[in-house]
């Protein structure tokens, strides 16, 4: 049963992707959509980030994939540091669940 459902969903997905231009609102061929970031009023790193998005989606994606875990680790370490100074000790706590 699972194989049949998978096969049907693959066929429907393929039809949906290939028939996209047939369902265009105007009836004819659909014009490709261009998505850009408006960087006219941005300065500094925000302007650089928007221009990177506009110039190369590949480099923007690569940098985003690298930056998200790095920023997560930095925020986690900062949270540990703040909790240490506040007096919250998560390493030597008594388990209330057991």
KOLGU-4560 file (N, C-alpha, C; in nm, 3 decimals, padded with zeros to 5 digits):
<recs>
<n_xx: 00.082 n_yy: -00.119 n_zz: 00.000 ca_xx: 00.000 ca_yy: 00.000 ca_zz: 00.000 c_xx: 00.086 c_yy: 00.126 c_zz: 00.000 mol: A seq: 1 type: UNK>
<n_xx: 00.196 n_yy: 00.125 n_zz: 00.078 ca_xx: 00.284 ca_yy: 00.241 ca_zz: 00.085 c_xx: 00.351 c_yy: 00.270 c_zz: -00.047 mol: A seq: 2 type: UNK>
<n_xx: 00.384 n_yy: 00.164 n_zz: -00.122 ca_xx: 00.449 ca_yy: 00.183 ca_zz: -00.251 c_xx: 00.353 c_yy: 00.250 c_zz: -00.350 mol: A seq: 3 type: UNK>
<n_xx: 00.227 n_yy: 00.210 n_zz: -00.346 ca_xx: 00.128 ca_yy: 00.269 ca_zz: -00.435 c_xx: 00.106 c_yy: 00.417 c_zz: -00.403 mol: A seq: 4 type: UNK>
<n_xx: 00.097 n_yy: 00.449 n_zz: -00.277 ca_xx: 00.078 ca_yy: 00.588 ca_zz: -00.236 c_xx: 00.198 c_yy: 00.671 c_zz: -00.278 mol: A seq: 5 type: UNK>
<n_xx: 00.316 n_yy: 00.617 n_zz: -00.261 ca_xx: 00.437 ca_yy: 00.690 ca_zz: -00.299 c_xx: 00.441 c_yy: 00.712 c_zz: -00.450 mol: A seq: 6 type: UNK>
<n_xx: 00.405 n_yy: 00.610 n_zz: -00.525 ca_xx: 00.406 ca_yy: 00.620 ca_zz: -00.671 c_xx: 00.305 c_yy: 00.725 c_zz: -00.719 mol: A seq: 7 type: UNK>
<n_xx: 00.186 n_yy: 00.723 n_zz: -00.661 ca_xx: 00.083 ca_yy: 00.819 ca_zz: -00.700 c_xx: 00.126 c_yy: 00.962 c_zz: -00.664 mol: A seq: 8 type: UNK>
<n_xx: 00.186 n_yy: 00.979 n_zz: -00.545 ca_xx: 00.229 ca_yy: 01.114 ca_zz: -00.507 c_xx: 00.341 c_yy: 01.163 c_zz: -00.597 mol: A seq: 9 type: UNK>
<n_xx: 00.430 n_yy: 01.075 n_zz: -00.639 ca_xx: 00.537 ca_yy: 01.116 ca_zz: -00.732 c_xx: 00.480 c_yy: 01.158 c_zz: -00.866 mol: A seq: 10 type: UNK>
<n_xx: 00.382 n_yy: 01.083 n_zz: -00.915 ca_xx: 00.320 ca_yy: 01.118 ca_zz: -01.044 c_xx: 00.247 c_yy: 01.251 c_zz: -01.034 mol: A seq: 11 type: UNK>
<n_xx: 00.171 n_yy: 01.271 n_zz: -00.926 ca_xx: 00.098 ca_yy: 01.396 ca_zz: -00.909 c_xx: 00.194 c_yy: 01.515 c_zz: -00.894 mol: A seq: 12 type: UNK>
<n_xx: 00.303 n_yy: 01.496 n_zz: -00.822 ca_xx: 00.402 ca_yy: 01.603 ca_zz: -00.807 c_xx: 00.464 c_yy: 01.637 c_zz: -00.942 mol: A seq: 13 type: UNK>
<n_xx: 00.498 n_yy: 01.537 n_zz: -01.020 ca_xx: 00.554 ca_yy: 01.561 ca_zz: -01.152 c_xx: 00.457 c_yy: 01.634 c_zz: -01.244 mol: A seq: 14 type: UNK>
<n_xx: 00.330 n_yy: 01.595 n_zz: -01.239 ca_xx: 00.230 ca_yy: 01.665 ca_zz: -01.320 c_xx: 00.214 c_yy: 01.809 c_zz: -01.276 mol: A seq: 15 type: UNK>
<n_xx: 00.214 n_yy: 01.832 n_zz: -01.145 ca_xx: 00.198 ca_yy: 01.966 ca_zz: -01.093 c_xx: 00.315 c_yy: 02.056 c_zz: -01.136 mol: A seq: 16 type: UNK>
<n_xx: 00.437 n_yy: 02.002 n_zz: -01.133 ca_xx: 00.555 ca_yy: 02.081 ca_zz: -01.170 c_xx: 00.556 c_yy: 02.111 c_zz: -01.320 mol: A seq: 17 type: UNK>
<n_xx: 00.527 n_yy: 02.010 n_zz: -01.402 ca_xx: 00.536 ca_yy: 02.030 ca_zz: -01.546 c_xx: 00.418 c_yy: 02.109 c_zz: -01.602 mol: A seq: 18 type: UNK>
<n_xx: 00.304 n_yy: 02.106 n_zz: -01.534 ca_xx: 00.186 ca_yy: 02.176 ca_zz: -01.586 c_xx: 00.173 c_yy: 02.317 c_zz: -01.529 mol: A seq: 19 type: UNK>
<n_xx: 00.273 n_yy: 02.366 n_zz: -01.462 ca_xx: 00.265 ca_yy: 02.498 ca_zz: -01.399 c_xx: 00.238 c_yy: 02.610 c_zz: -01.497 mol: A seq: 20 type: UNK>
<n_xx: 00.299 n_yy: 02.604 n_zz: -01.614 ca_xx: 00.277 ca_yy: 02.713 ca_zz: -01.710 c_xx: 00.138 c_yy: 02.705 c_zz: -01.773 mol: A seq: 21 type: UNK>
<n_xx: 00.076 n_yy: 02.588 n_zz: -01.774 ca_xx: -00.057 ca_yy: 02.576 ca_zz: -01.832 c_xx: -00.163 c_yy: 02.642 c_zz: -01.745 mol: A seq: 22 type: UNK>
<n_xx: -00.133 n_yy: 02.656 n_zz: -01.616 ca_xx: -00.228 ca_yy: 02.715 ca_zz: -01.523 c_xx: -00.197 c_yy: 02.861 c_zz: -01.493 mol: A seq: 23 type: UNK>
<n_xx: -00.124 n_yy: 02.927 n_zz: -01.580 ca_xx: -00.093 ca_yy: 03.068 ca_zz: -01.560 c_xx: -00.221 c_yy: 03.150 c_zz: -01.564 mol: A seq: 24 type: UNK>
<n_xx: -00.225 n_yy: 03.256 n_zz: -01.487 ca_xx: -00.348 ca_yy: 03.334 ca_zz: -01.474 c_xx: -00.391 c_yy: 03.398 c_zz: -01.605 mol: A seq: 25 type: UNK>
<n_xx: -00.299 n_yy: 03.440 n_zz: -01.688 ca_xx: -00.334 ca_yy: 03.509 ca_zz: -01.811 c_xx: -00.366 c_yy: 03.417 c_zz: -01.925 mol: A seq: 26 type: UNK>
<n_xx: -00.345 n_yy: 03.291 n_zz: -01.907 ca_xx: -00.376 ca_yy: 03.199 ca_zz: -02.014 c_xx: -00.254 c_yy: 03.162 c_zz: -02.096 mol: A seq: 27 type: UNK>
<n_xx: -00.163 n_yy: 03.243 n_zz: -02.124 ca_xx: -00.048 ca_yy: 03.207 ca_zz: -02.207 c_xx: 00.070 c_yy: 03.164 c_zz: -02.123 mol: A seq: 28 type: UNK>
<n_xx: 00.185 n_yy: 03.186 n_zz: -02.178 ca_xx: 00.306 ca_yy: 03.155 ca_zz: -02.104 c_xx: 00.323 c_yy: 03.252 c_zz: -01.989 mol: A seq: 29 type: UNK>
<n_xx: 00.369 n_yy: 03.200 n_zz: -01.878 ca_xx: 00.390 ca_yy: 03.285 ca_zz: -01.761 c_xx: 00.532 c_yy: 03.341 c_zz: -01.764 mol: A seq: 30 type: UNK>
<n_xx: 00.546 n_yy: 03.467 n_zz: -01.728 ca_xx: 00.678 ca_yy: 03.528 ca_zz: -01.721 c_xx: 00.748 c_yy: 03.479 c_zz: -01.595 mol: A seq: 31 type: UNK>
<n_xx: 00.879 n_yy: 03.458 n_zz: -01.603 ca_xx: 00.950 ca_yy: 03.413 ca_zz: -01.484 c_xx: 00.948 c_yy: 03.521 c_zz: -01.375 mol: A seq: 32 type: UNK>
<n_xx: 00.939 n_yy: 03.477 n_zz: -01.251 ca_xx: 00.935 ca_yy: 03.569 ca_zz: -01.139 c_xx: 01.078 c_yy: 03.599 c_zz: -01.094 mol: A seq: 33 type: UNK>
<n_xx: 01.107 n_yy: 03.726 n_zz: -01.074 ca_xx: 01.239 ca_yy: 03.768 ca_zz: -01.026 c_xx: 01.222 c_yy: 03.822 c_zz: -00.885 mol: A seq: 34 type: UNK>
<n_xx: 01.291 n_yy: 03.761 n_zz: -00.791 ca_xx: 01.282 ca_yy: 03.804 ca_zz: -00.652 c_xx: 01.415 c_yy: 03.869 c_zz: -00.615 mol: A seq: 35 type: UNK>
<n_xx: 01.409 n_yy: 03.995 n_zz: -00.575 ca_xx: 01.529 ca_yy: 04.068 ca_zz: -00.535 c_xx: 01.505 c_yy: 04.137 c_zz: -00.402 mol: A seq: 36 type: UNK>
<n_xx: 01.613 n_yy: 04.168 n_zz: -00.334 ca_xx: 01.606 ca_yy: 04.244 ca_zz: -00.210 c_xx: 01.624 c_yy: 04.392 c_zz: -00.242 mol: A seq: 37 type: UNK>
<n_xx: 01.541 n_yy: 04.475 n_zz: -00.183 ca_xx: 01.550 ca_yy: 04.619 ca_zz: -00.204 c_xx: 01.659 c_yy: 04.674 c_zz: -00.113 mol: A seq: 38 type: UNK>
<n_xx: 01.772 n_yy: 04.708 n_zz: -00.170 ca_xx: 01.887 ca_yy: 04.752 ca_zz: -00.090 c_xx: 01.912 c_yy: 04.903 c_zz: -00.103 mol: A seq: 39 type: UNK>
<n_xx: 01.816 n_yy: 04.977 n_zz: -00.153 ca_xx: 01.839 ca_yy: 05.120 ca_zz: -00.177 c_xx: 01.859 c_yy: 05.198 c_zz: -00.048 mol: A seq: 40 type: UNK>
<n_xx: 01.785 n_yy: 05.167 n_zz: 00.058 ca_xx: 01.794 ca_yy: 05.243 ca_zz: 00.182 c_xx: 01.878 c_yy: 05.174 c_zz: 00.289 mol: A seq: 41 type: UNK>
<n_xx: 01.945 n_yy: 05.067 n_zz: 00.253 ca_xx: 02.024 ca_yy: 04.993 ca_zz: 00.350 c_xx: 02.169 c_yy: 05.041 c_zz: 00.349 mol: A seq: 42 type: UNK>
<n_xx: 02.234 n_yy: 05.030 n_zz: 00.464 ca_xx: 02.376 ca_yy: 05.066 ca_zz: 00.473 c_xx: 02.449 c_yy: 04.957 c_zz: 00.550 mol: A seq: 43 type: UNK>
<n_xx: 02.579 n_yy: 04.958 n_zz: 00.537 ca_xx: 02.663 ca_yy: 04.867 ca_zz: 00.614 c_xx: 02.642 c_yy: 04.721 c_zz: 00.581 mol: A seq: 44 type: UNK>
<n_xx: 02.638 n_yy: 04.640 n_zz: 00.686 ca_xx: 02.629 ca_yy: 04.495 ca_zz: 00.666 c_xx: 02.494 c_yy: 04.454 c_zz: 00.608 mol: A seq: 45 type: UNK>
<n_xx: 02.389 n_yy: 04.531 n_zz: 00.638 ca_xx: 02.258 ca_yy: 04.499 ca_zz: 00.581 c_xx: 02.258 c_yy: 04.520 c_zz: 00.429 mol: A seq: 46 type: UNK>
<n_xx: 02.326 n_yy: 04.624 n_zz: 00.382 ca_xx: 02.336 ca_yy: 04.648 ca_zz: 00.238 c_xx: 02.420 c_yy: 04.538 c_zz: 00.173 mol: A seq: 47 type: UNK>
<n_xx: 02.527 n_yy: 04.498 n_zz: 00.240 ca_xx: 02.612 ca_yy: 04.392 ca_zz: 00.187 c_xx: 02.533 c_yy: 04.262 c_zz: 00.178 mol: A seq: 48 type: UNK>
<n_xx: 02.456 n_yy: 04.231 n_zz: 00.281 ca_xx: 02.377 ca_yy: 04.108 ca_zz: 00.284 c_xx: 02.272 c_yy: 04.108 c_zz: 00.173 mol: A seq: 49 type: UNK>
<n_xx: 02.204 n_yy: 04.220 n_zz: 00.152 ca_xx: 02.103 ca_yy: 04.230 ca_zz: 00.046 c_xx: 02.168 c_yy: 04.221 c_zz: -00.091 mol: A seq: 50 type: UNK>
<n_xx: 02.283 n_yy: 04.284 n_zz: -00.109 ca_xx: 02.352 ca_yy: 04.276 ca_zz: -00.238 c_xx: 02.404 c_yy: 04.136 c_zz: -00.265 mol: A seq: 51 type: UNK>
<n_xx: 02.447 n_yy: 04.066 n_zz: -00.162 ca_xx: 02.491 ca_yy: 03.927 ca_zz: -00.179 c_xx: 02.373 c_yy: 03.842 c_zz: -00.225 mol: A seq: 52 type: UNK>
<n_xx: 02.255 n_yy: 03.865 n_zz: -00.166 ca_xx: 02.134 ca_yy: 03.792 ca_zz: -00.207 c_xx: 02.100 c_yy: 03.821 c_zz: -00.353 mol: A seq: 53 type: UNK>
<n_xx: 02.112 n_yy: 03.946 n_zz: -00.393 ca_xx: 02.078 ca_yy: 03.984 ca_zz: -00.531 c_xx: 02.178 c_yy: 03.931 c_zz: -00.632 mol: A seq: 54 type: UNK>
<n_xx: 02.305 n_yy: 03.925 n_zz: -00.595 ca_xx: 02.408 ca_yy: 03.887 ca_zz: -00.691 c_xx: 02.424 c_yy: 03.736 c_zz: -00.704 mol: A seq: 55 type: UNK>
<n_xx: 02.416 n_yy: 03.662 n_zz: -00.595 ca_xx: 02.440 ca_yy: 03.519 ca_zz: -00.602 c_xx: 02.361 c_yy: 03.446 c_zz: -00.494 mol: A seq: 56 type: UNK>
<n_xx: 02.257 n_yy: 03.377 n_zz: -00.537 ca_xx: 02.178 ca_yy: 03.299 ca_zz: -00.441 c_xx: 02.261 c_yy: 03.184 c_zz: -00.386 mol: A seq: 57 type: UNK>
<n_xx: 02.356 n_yy: 03.133 n_zz: -00.463 ca_xx: 02.441 ca_yy: 03.022 ca_zz: -00.415 c_xx: 02.527 c_yy: 03.066 c_zz: -00.298 mol: A seq: 58 type: UNK>
<n_xx: 02.599 n_yy: 03.178 n_zz: -00.312 ca_xx: 02.685 ca_yy: 03.225 ca_zz: -00.204 c_xx: 02.603 c_yy: 03.269 c_zz: -00.082 mol: A seq: 59 type: UNK>
<n_xx: 02.484 n_yy: 03.328 n_zz: -00.107 ca_xx: 02.396 ca_yy: 03.366 ca_zz: 00.002 c_xx: 02.352 c_yy: 03.242 c_zz: 00.080 mol: A seq: 60 type: UNK>
<n_xx: 02.315 n_yy: 03.135 n_zz: 00.009 ca_xx: 02.274 ca_yy: 03.011 ca_zz: 00.074 c_xx: 02.389 c_yy: 02.948 c_zz: 00.150 mol: A seq: 61 type: UNK>
<n_xx: 02.506 n_yy: 02.945 n_zz: 00.089 ca_xx: 02.623 ca_yy: 02.887 ca_zz: 00.154 c_xx: 02.658 c_yy: 02.962 c_zz: 00.282 mol: A seq: 62 type: UNK>
<n_xx: 02.658 n_yy: 03.092 n_zz: 00.275 ca_xx: 02.690 ca_yy: 03.172 ca_zz: 00.393 c_xx: 02.583 c_yy: 03.157 c_zz: 00.501 mol: A seq: 63 type: UNK>
<n_xx: 02.459 n_yy: 03.148 n_zz: 00.462 ca_xx: 02.351 ca_yy: 03.129 ca_zz: 00.558 c_xx: 02.364 c_yy: 02.994 c_zz: 00.628 mol: A seq: 64 type: UNK>
<n_xx: 02.396 n_yy: 02.889 n_zz: 00.553 ca_xx: 02.413 ca_yy: 02.756 ca_zz: 00.611 c_xx: 02.529 c_yy: 02.754 c_zz: 00.710 mol: A seq: 65 type: UNK>
<n_xx: 02.632 n_yy: 02.830 n_zz: 00.683 ca_xx: 02.746 ca_yy: 02.836 ca_zz: 00.775 c_xx: 02.715 c_yy: 02.923 c_zz: 00.895 mol: A seq: 66 type: UNK>
<n_xx: 02.650 n_yy: 03.036 n_zz: 00.874 ca_xx: 02.629 ca_yy: 03.132 ca_zz: 00.983 c_xx: 02.527 c_yy: 03.087 c_zz: 01.087 mol: A seq: 67 type: UNK>
<n_xx: 02.422 n_yy: 03.017 n_zz: 01.047 ca_xx: 02.317 ca_yy: 02.981 ca_zz: 01.142 c_xx: 02.371 c_yy: 02.893 c_zz: 01.255 mol: A seq: 68 type: UNK>
<n_xx: 02.446 n_yy: 02.785 n_zz: 01.230 ca_xx: 02.500 ca_yy: 02.708 ca_zz: 01.343 c_xx: 02.604 c_yy: 02.785 c_zz: 01.425 mol: A seq: 69 type: UNK>
<n_xx: 02.685 n_yy: 02.867 n_zz: 01.359 ca_xx: 02.786 ca_yy: 02.945 ca_zz: 01.432 c_xx: 02.719 c_yy: 03.044 c_zz: 01.527 mol: A seq: 70 type: UNK>
<n_xx: 02.618 n_yy: 03.113 n_zz: 01.480 ca_xx: 02.546 ca_yy: 03.208 ca_zz: 01.565 c_xx: 02.473 c_yy: 03.133 c_zz: 01.677 mol: A seq: 71 type: UNK>
<n_xx: 02.419 n_yy: 03.015 n_zz: 01.648 ca_xx: 02.354 ca_yy: 02.934 ca_zz: 01.751 c_xx: 02.450 c_yy: 02.895 c_zz: 01.862 mol: A seq: 72 type: UNK>
<n_xx: 02.572 n_yy: 02.856 n_zz: 01.825 ca_xx: 02.673 ca_yy: 02.820 ca_zz: 01.926 c_xx: 02.712 c_yy: 02.943 c_zz: 02.008 mol: A seq: 73 type: UNK>
<n_xx: 02.730 n_yy: 03.055 n_zz: 01.942 ca_xx: 02.767 ca_yy: 03.179 ca_zz: 02.014 c_xx: 02.656 c_yy: 03.217 c_zz: 02.112 mol: A seq: 74 type: UNK>
<n_xx: 02.530 n_yy: 03.215 n_zz: 02.068 ca_xx: 02.419 ca_yy: 03.248 ca_zz: 02.158 c_xx: 02.408 c_yy: 03.147 c_zz: 02.272 mol: A seq: 75 type: UNK>
<n_xx: 02.432 n_yy: 03.020 n_zz: 02.244 ca_xx: 02.428 ca_yy: 02.918 ca_zz: 02.349 c_xx: 02.535 c_yy: 02.941 c_zz: 02.454 mol: A seq: 76 type: UNK>
<n_xx: 02.657 n_yy: 02.973 n_zz: 02.409 ca_xx: 02.765 ca_yy: 03.001 ca_zz: 02.505 c_xx: 02.736 c_yy: 03.126 c_zz: 02.586 mol: A seq: 77 type: UNK>
<n_xx: 02.680 n_yy: 03.229 n_zz: 02.522 ca_xx: 02.643 ca_yy: 03.350 ca_zz: 02.596 c_xx: 02.534 c_yy: 03.321 c_zz: 02.698 mol: A seq: 78 type: UNK>
<n_xx: 02.437 n_yy: 03.237 n_zz: 02.661 ca_xx: 02.332 ca_yy: 03.201 ca_zz: 02.756 c_xx: 02.389 c_yy: 03.123 c_zz: 02.874 mol: A seq: 79 type: UNK>
<n_xx: 02.482 n_yy: 03.031 n_zz: 02.848 ca_xx: 02.548 ca_yy: 02.958 ca_zz: 02.957 c_xx: 02.623 c_yy: 03.053 c_zz: 03.049 mol: A seq: 80 type: UNK>
<n_xx: 02.690 n_yy: 03.149 n_zz: 02.991 ca_xx: 02.766 ca_yy: 03.246 ca_zz: 03.071 c_xx: 02.673 c_yy: 03.331 c_zz: 03.158 mol: A seq: 81 type: UNK>
<n_xx: 02.565 n_yy: 03.379 n_zz: 03.100 ca_xx: 02.469 ca_yy: 03.460 ca_zz: 03.176 c_xx: 02.406 c_yy: 03.376 c_zz: 03.286 mol: A seq: 82 type: UNK>
<n_xx: 02.366 n_yy: 03.251 n_zz: 03.257 ca_xx: 02.305 ca_yy: 03.166 ca_zz: 03.359 c_xx: 02.404 c_yy: 03.134 c_zz: 03.471 mol: A seq: 83 type: UNK>
<n_xx: 02.531 n_yy: 03.122 n_zz: 03.437 ca_xx: 02.632 ca_yy: 03.097 ca_zz: 03.540 c_xx: 02.642 c_yy: 03.216 c_zz: 03.636 mol: A seq: 84 type: UNK>
<n_xx: 02.642 n_yy: 03.337 n_zz: 03.581 ca_xx: 02.652 ca_yy: 03.456 ca_zz: 03.665 c_xx: 02.524 c_yy: 03.481 c_zz: 03.745 mol: A seq: 85 type: UNK>
<n_xx: 02.409 n_yy: 03.440 n_zz: 03.692 ca_xx: 02.283 ca_yy: 03.456 ca_zz: 03.763 c_xx: 02.270 c_yy: 03.352 c_zz: 03.875 mol: A seq: 86 type: UNK>
<n_xx: 02.338 n_yy: 03.240 n_zz: 03.859 ca_xx: 02.334 ca_yy: 03.136 ca_zz: 03.962 c_xx: 02.258 c_yy: 03.012 c_zz: 03.922 mol: A seq: 87 type: UNK>
<n_xx: 02.224 n_yy: 03.000 n_zz: 03.796 ca_xx: 02.153 ca_yy: 02.880 ca_zz: 03.748 c_xx: 02.259 c_yy: 02.779 c_zz: 03.706 mol: A seq: 88 type: UNK>
<n_xx: 02.255 n_yy: 02.661 n_zz: 03.769 ca_xx: 02.353 ca_yy: 02.557 ca_zz: 03.738 c_xx: 02.280 c_yy: 02.437 c_zz: 03.679 mol: A seq: 89 type: UNK>
<n_xx: 02.288 n_yy: 02.420 n_zz: 03.549 ca_xx: 02.218 ca_yy: 02.310 ca_zz: 03.483 c_xx: 02.302 c_yy: 02.183 c_zz: 03.479 mol: A seq: 90 type: UNK>
<n_xx: 02.428 n_yy: 02.190 n_zz: 03.515 ca_xx: 02.514 ca_yy: 02.071 ca_zz: 03.511 c_xx: 02.497 c_yy: 01.985 c_zz: 03.636 mol: A seq: 91 type: UNK>
<n_xx: 02.468 n_yy: 02.044 n_zz: 03.749 ca_xx: 02.458 ca_yy: 01.969 ca_zz: 03.873 c_xx: 02.320 c_yy: 01.985 c_zz: 03.933 mol: A seq: 92 type: UNK>
<n_xx: 02.217 n_yy: 01.959 n_zz: 03.857 ca_xx: 02.082 ca_yy: 01.975 ca_zz: 03.908 c_xx: 02.025 c_yy: 01.839 c_zz: 03.947 mol: A seq: 93 type: UNK>
<n_xx: 01.932 n_yy: 01.840 n_zz: 04.038 ca_xx: 01.862 ca_yy: 01.718 ca_zz: 04.077 c_xx: 01.749 c_yy: 01.693 c_zz: 03.977 mol: A seq: 94 type: UNK>
<n_xx: 01.739 n_yy: 01.570 n_zz: 03.933 ca_xx: 01.635 ca_yy: 01.536 ca_zz: 03.837 c_xx: 01.501 c_yy: 01.526 c_zz: 03.910 mol: A seq: 95 type: UNK>
<n_xx: 01.410 n_yy: 01.611 n_zz: 03.876 ca_xx: 01.278 ca_yy: 01.611 ca_zz: 03.940 c_xx: 01.186 c_yy: 01.507 c_zz: 03.877 mol: A seq: 96 type: UNK>
<n_xx: 01.223 n_yy: 01.456 n_zz: 03.761 ca_xx: 01.138 ca_yy: 01.361 ca_zz: 03.691 c_xx: 01.143 c_yy: 01.223 c_zz: 03.754 mol: A seq: 97 type: UNK>
<n_xx: 01.250 n_yy: 01.191 n_zz: 03.827 ca_xx: 01.266 ca_yy: 01.054 ca_zz: 03.878 c_xx: 01.253 c_yy: 01.051 c_zz: 04.025 mol: A seq: 98 type: UNK>
</recs>
